[in-house]
Amino acid sequence: MDTVVAYCIIIFIIYPLFCIIPAQMAETRGRSVMGWFFLSILITPIYTSFVIFFLGETDEKRKERIFQEEEWRILCRKLYSNKNNHEN
């Protein structure tokens, strides 16, 4: 009886928690969170993590990241130039 309870805990609590890892990876790469969560439940979280890793970012997410990095560069240049102007 105790082993049945232990297996139920593993299947219904711990396994879905491991399936959150690929879902978070999908979110950071601009992919469907719920889709990858359910796919990792059906297949395995380890396999879907590798697939998401090798697929990489979507084009939209990549463009968004590049624009954000360019905004940071512009801000850093402004801060650096203001710092140099005040020192002179």
Backbone torsions as a table, in degrees:
resi	resn	phi	psi	omega
1	MET	NA	-40.8	-179.7
2	ASP	-65.6	-35.9	179.4
3	THR	-68.7	-33.4	177.9
4	VAL	-65.2	-42.1	178.4
5	VAL	-64.9	-41.7	179.1
6	ALA	-63.2	-42.6	177.9
7	TYR	-64.8	-38.4	178.3
8	CYS	-65.2	-40.3	178.0
9	ILE	-63.1	-44.2	179.8
10	ILE	-63.4	-45.7	-175.9
11	ILE	-70.2	-43.5	-171.5
12	PHE	-95.5	-13.6	-179.1
13	ILE	-119.1	-55.0	-172.7
14	ILE	-74.3	-43.3	-178.7
15	TYR	-61.0	-45.8	175.8
16	PRO	-62.5	-30.7	175.8
17	LEU	-64.4	-38.3	175.8
18	PHE	-68.1	-26.8	178.9
19	CYS	-74.0	-13.1	176.9
20	ILE	-71.6	-28.8	-178.3
21	ILE	-59.7	-52.2	176.9
22	PRO	-64.0	-31.3	178.2
23	ALA	-64.6	-41.4	177.2
24	GLN	-67.3	-38.4	176.0
25	MET	-61.9	-40.7	179.3
26	ALA	-64.4	-39.4	-179.4
27	GLU	-63.7	-43.0	-179.3
28	THR	-69.4	-20.0	-179.8
29	ARG	-101.8	6.2	176.1
30	GLY	79.0	28.7	-179.1
31	ARG	-112.5	171.2	-176.1
32	SER	-68.8	118.8	-178.0
33	VAL	-68.3	-51.6	-176.8
34	MET	-66.2	-37.9	178.6
35	GLY	-61.0	-46.8	-180.0
36	TRP	-72.7	-28.3	176.2
37	PHE	-64.9	-49.8	-179.4
38	PHE	-68.4	-34.0	176.3
39	LEU	-65.5	-37.6	178.4
40	SER	-70.5	-28.4	173.7
41	ILE	-68.2	-42.1	-178.5
42	LEU	-70.6	-41.7	-175.9
43	ILE	-95.8	-86.4	175.1
44	THR	-173.0	143.6	-178.9
45	PRO	-63.4	-32.5	-179.0
46	ILE	-66.7	-47.1	-179.2
47	TYR	-63.7	-45.7	-179.0
48	THR	-67.4	-30.7	175.5
49	SER	-63.3	-43.6	177.3
50	PHE	-63.6	-42.0	-179.9
51	VAL	-62.7	-46.1	179.1
52	ILE	-63.5	-40.4	179.7
53	PHE	-60.5	-44.4	-177.9
54	PHE	-77.9	-24.1	175.4
55	LEU	-70.8	-36.6	178.4
56	GLY	77.5	-161.7	-177.6
57	GLU	-79.1	154.8	171.3
58	THR	-76.4	161.8	179.8
59	ASP	-61.0	-39.6	179.6
60	GLU	-63.2	-44.3	179.5
61	LYS	-65.9	-38.2	179.0
62	ARG	-63.5	-44.3	178.1
63	LYS	-63.1	-41.6	178.4
64	GLU	-60.7	-43.3	179.7
65	ARG	-65.5	-41.0	-179.7
66	ILE	-65.0	-42.8	177.4
67	PHE	-62.2	-41.0	179.5
68	GLN	-65.1	-42.1	178.4
69	GLU	-64.3	-37.4	178.2
70	GLU	-66.4	-38.1	175.5
71	GLU	-62.2	-40.1	177.9
72	TRP	-64.4	-41.3	179.3
73	ARG	-62.0	-43.9	179.1
74	ILE	-61.9	-44.2	178.6
75	LEU	-62.2	-42.6	179.4
76	CYS	-64.6	-39.8	177.5
77	ARG	-62.7	-41.9	179.2
78	LYS	-64.1	-45.2	179.7
79	LEU	-64.2	-40.4	-179.8
80	TYR	-67.6	-41.3	-179.8
81	SER	-69.4	-37.2	176.0
82	ASN	-64.3	-37.4	179.1
83	LYS	-65.5	-42.9	179.6
84	ASN	-68.3	-34.6	179.1
85	ASN	-67.9	-36.8	179.8
86	HIS	-73.1	-28.5	179.5
87	GLU	-75.1	-29.3	-177.9
88	ASN	-85.2	NA	NA
